[in-house]
Amino acid sequence: MNTIKHKTSEKSIRELCTQSPFLLINTPCGVGRYKFNSIGYDNNDDIVLEYKLVNDNKYQDTSIIKHNIGEFYYLSATQLLYAFNYIARS
């Protein structure tokens, strides 16, 4: 039963990420533009979403972010839904 619930949640989140693959993320090193890359699971079997930093000339902090944090950013499903809710209300 839990596996079916997991697959349904993953499918719904994957569809959401495919429809809106880009996020602007305010990191400790500045704002970067990220693109959805993949879905995985952590040690607790919770969904983790991987976003990859995009080289975009509009965001001057990209090289600083890449150097200090790396090119990947990970979000939980809850964090992602919170971000989409915030965007929808803006």
Secondary structure, 3 states (H helix, E strand, C coil): CHHHHHHHHHHHHHHHHHHCCEEEEEECCEEEEEEEEEEEECCCCCEEEEEEECCCCCCCCHHHHHHHCCCEEEEEHHHHHHHHHHHHHC
